[in-house]
Amino acid sequence: MEPLVVTISHSLGRDEALKRLKPALASASKTVPIISVDEERWTDNRVDFKVRAVGQSVSGNIIVEERTLRCEVMLPWLLHKFATAVQNMLTNKGRALLEKK
């Protein structure tokens, strides 16, 4: 099965994007109640994570660059049929997080 990949452009620079992303991922379960974060490992500008959504384990990573954020998620077969909805949610939440304020 292919990973779900979402790439979001931003104009914040890498440091500011990381500053916004780190607390947002940790509090994802507050903003999206069906998600709980099981694991989050940061290495420089990359986070590898495991979350649980509707009883299913989901793993992936996010790489933050100077002008883009790239999220790659491996969905289990049960959630794969909701891939478009997951992709839209990730894109919308990511854009809102990375809007210049």
C-alpha positions in Angstrom: 0.0 0.0 0.0 1.3 3.5 -0.9 1.7 6.1 1.7 -0.6 9.2 1.8 1.6 12.2 1.1 0.6 15.8 1.7 2.9 18.7 0.9 2.1 22.2 2.1 3.9 25.3 1.0 4.5 28.1 3.6 6.4 31.3 3.9 7.4 31.1 7.5 10.9 29.7 7.2 11.9 26.4 8.8 12.4 27.6 12.4 9.1 29.3 12.7 7.2 26.4 11.1 8.9 24.0 13.5 8.0 26.3 16.4 4.3 26.1 15.4 4.3 22.4 14.5 5.8 20.9 17.7 3.1 21.9 20.1 0.4 21.3 17.6 1.3 17.7 17.0 1.4 17.1 20.8 -2.0 18.5 21.2 -3.6 16.9 18.1 -6.0 14.8 20.3 -7.5 18.0 21.6 -8.2 19.4 18.2 -9.1 16.1 16.5 -10.8 14.0 19.2 -10.6 10.7 17.3 -6.8 10.9 17.3 -4.4 10.0 20.2 -0.7 10.4 19.8 1.1 7.2 20.9 4.7 8.2 19.9 6.5 11.4 18.7 10.3 11.4 18.0 11.9 14.5 16.7 15.3 14.5 14.9 16.2 18.0 13.7 13.5 19.0 11.3 11.8 15.6 11.1 9.3 14.0 13.4 8.4 10.3 13.2 5.0 9.6 14.8 2.5 6.9 15.6 -1.1 7.8 16.3 -4.2 5.9 17.0 -7.4 6.9 15.1 -10.7 5.0 15.6 -8.8 2.1 17.1 -6.3 1.8 14.2 -2.6 2.5 14.4 -1.2 5.0 12.0 2.4 5.8 11.5 4.2 8.5 9.5 6.6 11.4 9.4 6.7 15.1 8.8 9.7 16.9 7.4 9.8 20.7 7.7 11.8 22.6 5.2 12.3 26.3 4.6 9.3 26.6 2.3 7.4 23.3 2.6 6.1 20.8 5.1 5.8 17.2 3.8 3.7 14.7 5.7 3.8 11.0 4.8 1.3 8.7 6.5 0.8 5.0 6.2 -2.9 4.2 6.6 -4.0 0.7 7.6 -6.4 -0.8 5.1 -9.5 0.0 7.2 -8.7 3.7 7.1 -7.3 3.7 3.5 -10.8 4.2 2.1 -10.9 7.5 4.0 -7.6 8.7 2.4 -9.2 11.6 0.7 -10.8 12.9 3.9 -7.6 12.4 5.8 -5.6 14.2 3.1 -8.1 17.1 3.2 -8.0 17.3 7.0 -4.2 17.3 7.0 -4.0 20.0 4.3 -6.6 22.2 6.0 -5.1 21.9 9.5 -1.6 22.3 8.2 -2.4 25.4 6.2 -4.2 27.0 9.1 -1.2 26.2 11.4 1.3 27.7 8.9 -0.6 30.8 7.9 1.5 33.9 8.3 0.1 36.0 11.2 
